[in-house]
Amino acid sequence: MPDDERHTRTVTLEVDPSSDPIRGIARDELGVERPFRGWVGLAAALEQTFDLGGEHPAGGPRHNEHGASS
């Protein structure tokens, strides 16, 4: 993809350094938080944050650490 067509996104990760497995929150530019647990959970949270699975409504749903909507 040419550089002029790229769209950058900002995601903030808050990680509990003492947790095993990794646990934390991925927060997008709109402040929507997606808690995660484990590396697969982190990947899923990032996928949701980057809209890789479909459209993201403004102020979209919060998800628990298992990916369920709340």
DSSP file (Angstrom, degrees, kcal/mol; ACC not computed):
  #  RESIDUE AA STRUCTURE BP1 BP2  ACC     N-H-->O    O-->H-N    N-H-->O    O-->H-N    TCO  KAPPA ALPHA  PHI   PSI    X-CA   Y-CA   Z-CA
    1    1 A M              0   0    0      0, 0.0     5,-0.1     0, 0.0     0, 0.0   0.000 360.0 360.0 360.0 129.4    0.0    0.0    0.0
    2    2 A P    >   -     0   0    0      0, 0.0     3,-1.9     0, 0.0     4,-0.5  -0.273 360.0-116.1 -60.7 148.4    1.5    3.4   -0.9
    3    3 A D  G >  S+     0   0    0      1,-0.3     3,-1.2     2,-0.2     0, 0.0   0.833 113.6  59.7 -55.6 -35.8    2.4    5.6    2.0
    4    4 A D  G 3  S+     0   0    0      1,-0.2    -1,-0.3     3,-0.0     0, 0.0   0.616 104.4  51.4 -72.9 -10.1   -0.2    8.3    1.0
    5    5 A E  G <  S+     0   0    0     -3,-1.9    -1,-0.2     2,-0.0    -2,-0.2   0.458  85.9 108.7-101.7  -3.7   -3.0    5.7    1.4
    6    6 A R    <   -     0   0    0     -3,-1.2     2,-0.5    -4,-0.5    -3,-0.0  -0.473  52.4-158.1 -76.5 144.3   -2.0    4.5    4.9
    7    7 A H        -     0   0    0     -2,-0.2     2,-0.2     2,-0.0    -2,-0.0  -0.980   9.8-151.5-122.0 117.8   -4.1    5.4    7.9
    8    8 A T        -     0   0    0     -2,-0.5     2,-0.3     2,-0.0     0, 0.0  -0.615   9.2-162.5 -89.7 151.3   -2.4    5.3   11.2
    9    9 A R        -     0   0    0     -2,-0.2     2,-0.5     2,-0.0    41,-0.0  -0.940  12.5-136.0-129.5 150.3   -4.3    4.6   14.5
   10   10 A T        +     0   0    0     -2,-0.3     2,-0.4     2,-0.0    19,-0.3  -0.940  23.2 177.3-109.9 127.5   -3.4    5.2   18.1
   11   11 A V        -     0   0    0     -2,-0.5     2,-0.5    17,-0.1    17,-0.2  -0.998  16.2-150.7-129.1 130.9   -4.0    2.4   20.6
   12   12 A T  E     -A   27   0A   0     15,-2.8    15,-3.0    -2,-0.4     2,-0.5  -0.882  10.0-158.8-101.7 129.8   -3.1    2.7   24.3
   13   13 A L  E     -A   26   0A   0     -2,-0.5     2,-0.6    13,-0.2    13,-0.2  -0.935   6.4-167.9-109.6 126.9   -2.3   -0.5   26.1
   14   14 A E  E     -A   25   0A   0     11,-2.8    11,-2.4    -2,-0.5     2,-0.4  -0.973  16.9-173.6-109.6 121.3   -2.5   -0.7   29.9
   15   15 A V  E     -A   24   0A   0     -2,-0.6     9,-0.2     9,-0.2     7,-0.0  -0.945  27.9-131.4-122.8 135.4   -0.8   -3.9   31.1
   16   16 A D    >   -     0   0    0      7,-2.9     3,-1.5    -2,-0.4     7,-0.4  -0.756  19.7-159.5 -81.3 108.2   -0.7   -5.4   34.5
   17   17 A P  T 3  S+     0   0    0      0, 0.0    -1,-0.2     0, 0.0     5,-0.0   0.682  87.1  51.8 -67.8 -16.6    3.1   -6.2   34.8
   18   18 A S  T 3  S+     0   0    0      5,-0.1     2,-0.2    -3,-0.0    -2,-0.0   0.492  87.3 105.8 -96.9  -2.8    2.5   -8.8   37.6
   19   19 A S    <   -     0   0    0     -3,-1.5     4,-0.1     4,-0.2     3,-0.0  -0.484  61.3-138.9 -81.7 148.0   -0.2  -10.8   35.8
   20   20 A D  S    S+     0   0    0     -2,-0.2     2,-0.2     1,-0.1     3,-0.0  -0.834  93.5  32.6-145.7 105.4    0.5  -14.2   34.3
   21   21 A P  S    S-     0   0    0      0, 0.0    -1,-0.1     0, 0.0    -3,-0.0   0.423 118.8 -92.0 -77.4 173.6   -0.8  -14.6   31.7
   22   22 A I        +     0   0    0     -2,-0.2    16,-4.1    15,-0.1     2,-0.3  -0.202  53.0 179.4 -52.8 141.8   -0.7  -11.0   30.4
   23   23 A R  E     + B   0  37A   0     -7,-0.4    -7,-2.9    14,-0.3     2,-0.3  -0.995  17.8 101.2-148.6 144.4   -3.8   -9.0   31.2
   24   24 A G  E     -AB  15  36A   0     12,-2.1    12,-2.7    -2,-0.3     2,-0.4  -0.956  56.9 -70.8 175.8-155.2   -4.8   -5.4   30.5
   25   25 A I  E     -AB  14  35A   0    -11,-2.4   -11,-2.8    -2,-0.3     2,-0.5  -0.997  21.0-152.3-135.7 135.0   -6.9   -3.0   28.5
   26   26 A A  E     -AB  13  34A   0      8,-1.9     8,-2.3    -2,-0.4     2,-0.5  -0.947  20.4-167.9-102.9 125.8   -6.6   -1.8   24.9
   27   27 A R  E     -AB  12  33A   0    -15,-3.0   -15,-2.8    -2,-0.5     6,-0.2  -0.961   4.9-151.3-120.2 128.2   -8.1    1.7   24.5
   28   28 A D    >   -     0   0    0      4,-2.0     3,-1.7    -2,-0.5   -17,-0.1  -0.203  39.2 -86.1 -88.3-176.1   -8.7    3.3   21.1
   29   29 A E  T 3  S+     0   0    0    -19,-0.3   -18,-0.1     1,-0.3    -1,-0.1   0.749 127.7  54.1 -62.7 -25.2   -8.8    6.9   20.1
   30   30 A L  T 3  S-     0   0    0      2,-0.1    -1,-0.3     1,-0.0     3,-0.1   0.475 119.4-108.1 -88.2  -2.9  -12.4    7.3   21.1
   31   31 A G    <   +     0   0    0     -3,-1.7     2,-0.4     1,-0.3    -2,-0.1   0.508  66.1 152.5  88.4   4.9  -11.7    5.9   24.6
   32   32 A V        -     0   0    0     17,-0.1    -4,-2.0     1,-0.0     2,-0.4  -0.559  34.0-147.0 -71.1 127.0  -13.4    2.6   24.0
   33   33 A E  E     -B   27   0A   0     -2,-0.4    30,-0.8    -6,-0.2    -6,-0.2  -0.785  17.8-172.3-101.8 139.1  -11.8    0.0   26.2
   34   34 A R  E     -B   26   0A   0     -8,-2.3    -8,-1.9    -2,-0.4    30,-0.1  -0.866  15.9-150.8-129.2  97.1  -11.3   -3.6   25.4
   35   35 A P  E     -B   25   0A   0      0, 0.0     2,-0.3     0, 0.0   -10,-0.3  -0.315  19.6-173.6 -63.3 149.5  -10.1   -5.7   28.3
   36   36 A F  E     -B   24   0A   0    -12,-2.7   -12,-2.1    30,-0.1     2,-0.3  -0.967  19.6-162.3-143.3 160.0   -8.0   -8.7   27.4
   37   37 A R  E  >  +B   23   0A   0     28,-0.6     4,-0.6    -2,-0.3   -14,-0.3  -0.964  62.6   4.1-143.9 125.7   -6.3  -11.7   29.1
   38   38 A G  H  > S-     0   0    0    -16,-4.1     4,-2.1    -2,-0.3    -1,-0.1   0.011  92.6 -75.3  84.4 165.3   -3.6  -13.7   27.5
   39   39 A W  H  > S+     0   0    0      2,-0.2     4,-2.3     1,-0.2    -1,-0.1   0.862 132.8  50.4 -67.7 -36.4   -1.8  -13.2   24.2
   40   40 A V  H  > S+     0   0    0      2,-0.2     4,-2.4     1,-0.2    -1,-0.2   0.896 110.0  51.6 -68.1 -38.4   -4.7  -14.5   22.1
   41   41 A G  H  X S+     0   0    0     -4,-0.6     4,-2.4     2,-0.2    -2,-0.2   0.886 109.1  50.4 -62.8 -39.3   -7.0  -12.1   24.1
   42   42 A L  H  X S+     0   0    0     -4,-2.1     4,-2.5     2,-0.2     5,-0.2   0.927 110.2  49.7 -63.0 -45.5   -4.6   -9.2   23.3
   43   43 A A  H  X S+     0   0    0     -4,-2.3     4,-2.4     1,-0.2    -2,-0.2   0.908 112.0  48.4 -60.3 -41.7   -4.6  -10.1   19.6
   44   44 A A  H  X S+     0   0    0     -4,-2.4     4,-2.4     2,-0.2    -1,-0.2   0.902 110.6  50.9 -65.6 -41.1   -8.5  -10.2   19.6
   45   45 A A  H  X S+     0   0    0     -4,-2.4     4,-2.3     1,-0.2    -2,-0.2   0.906 112.3  46.6 -63.5 -41.3   -8.7   -6.9   21.4
   46   46 A L  H  X S+     0   0    0     -4,-2.5     4,-2.5     2,-0.2    -2,-0.2   0.899 109.9  53.8 -67.6 -39.6   -6.3   -5.3   18.8
   47   47 A E  H  <>S+     0   0    0     -4,-2.4     5,-2.5    -5,-0.2     6,-0.5   0.922 112.0  44.7 -59.5 -44.2   -8.3   -6.9   16.0
   48   48 A Q  H ><5S+     0   0    0     -4,-2.4     3,-1.2     1,-0.2    -2,-0.2   0.901 112.5  52.2 -65.8 -41.1  -11.5   -5.3   17.4
   49   49 A T  H 3<5S+     0   0    0     -4,-2.3    -2,-0.2     1,-0.3    -1,-0.2   0.879 111.7  45.7 -63.3 -38.8   -9.8   -2.0   17.9
   50   50 A F  T 3<5S-     0   0    0     -4,-2.5    -1,-0.3    -5,-0.1    -2,-0.2   0.297 110.6-121.3 -90.4  10.5   -8.5   -1.9   14.3
   51   51 A D  T X 5 +     0   0    0     -3,-1.2     3,-0.7     1,-0.1    -3,-0.2   0.836  62.2 146.5  58.2  35.9  -11.8   -2.9   12.9
   52   52 A L  T 3 < +     0   0    0     -5,-2.5    -4,-0.1     1,-0.2    -1,-0.1   0.657  69.7  49.9 -78.0 -13.7  -10.4   -6.0   11.2
   53   53 A G  T 3  S-     0   0    0     -6,-0.5     2,-0.3     1,-0.3    -1,-0.2   0.382 125.0 -65.9-104.8   4.1  -13.6   -7.9   11.8
   54   54 A G  S <  S-     0   0    0     -3,-0.7    -1,-0.3    -6,-0.1     2,-0.1  -0.947  83.5 -13.6 144.3-165.5  -16.1   -5.4   10.4
   55   55 A E        -     0   0    0     -2,-0.3    -4,-0.1    -3,-0.1    -3,-0.0  -0.391  51.7-144.6 -73.7 147.8  -17.5   -1.9   11.1
   56   56 A H        -     0   0    0     -2,-0.1     2,-0.1    -5,-0.1     3,-0.1  -0.942  14.0-140.4-114.2 110.4  -16.9   -0.2   14.4
   57   57 A P    >   -     0   0    0      0, 0.0     3,-1.7     0, 0.0     2,-0.0  -0.420  35.6 -92.4 -68.8 145.7  -19.8    1.9   15.6
   58   58 A A  T 3  S+     0   0    0      1,-0.3     0, 0.0    -2,-0.1     0, 0.0  -0.348 116.1   9.3 -56.8 131.0  -18.8    5.2   17.3
   59   59 A G  T 3  S-     0   0    0     -3,-0.1    -1,-0.3     2,-0.1     3,-0.1   0.844 101.9-168.0  65.5  33.2  -18.5    4.5   21.0
   60   60 A G    <   -     0   0    0     -3,-1.7    -4,-0.1     1,-0.1    -2,-0.1   0.315  27.3 -60.3 -50.6-180.0  -18.9    0.8   20.3
   61   61 A P        -     0   0    0      0, 0.0     2,-0.3     0, 0.0    -1,-0.1  -0.221  46.1-122.6 -68.2 151.3  -19.5   -2.0   22.8
   62   62 A R        -     0   0    0     -3,-0.1     8,-2.1   -28,-0.1     2,-0.4  -0.677  27.0-151.9 -85.6 149.2  -17.2   -2.8   25.7
   63   63 A H  B     -C   69   0B   0    -30,-0.8     6,-0.2    -2,-0.3     2,-0.1  -0.947   7.8-129.2-123.7 144.8  -15.9   -6.3   25.8
   64   64 A N    >   -     0   0    0      4,-2.7     3,-2.4    -2,-0.4     6,-0.0  -0.252  44.5 -85.8 -82.3-179.7  -14.9   -8.4   28.7
   65   65 A E  T 3  S+     0   0    0      1,-0.3   -28,-0.6   -29,-0.2    -1,-0.1   0.611 130.0  53.9 -65.9 -10.4  -11.6  -10.2   28.9
   66   66 A H  T 3  S-     0   0    0      2,-0.1    -1,-0.3   -30,-0.1   -30,-0.1   0.327 121.1-104.7-103.1   5.4  -13.2  -13.2   27.1
   67   67 A G  S <  S+     0   0    0     -3,-2.4     2,-0.2     1,-0.3    -2,-0.1   0.457  74.1 139.2  89.6   2.0  -14.4  -11.1   24.2
   68   68 A A        -     0   0    0      1,-0.1    -4,-2.7     2,-0.0    -1,-0.3  -0.581  54.4-115.8 -82.4 142.2  -18.1  -11.0   25.2
   69   69 A S  B      C   63   0B   0     -2,-0.2    -6,-0.2    -6,-0.2    -1,-0.1  -0.428 360.0 360.0 -72.0 148.3  -20.0   -7.8   24.8
   70   70 A S              0   0    0     -8,-2.1    -7,-0.1    -2,-0.1    -1,-0.1   0.346 360.0 360.0-129.5 360.0  -21.4   -6.1   27.9
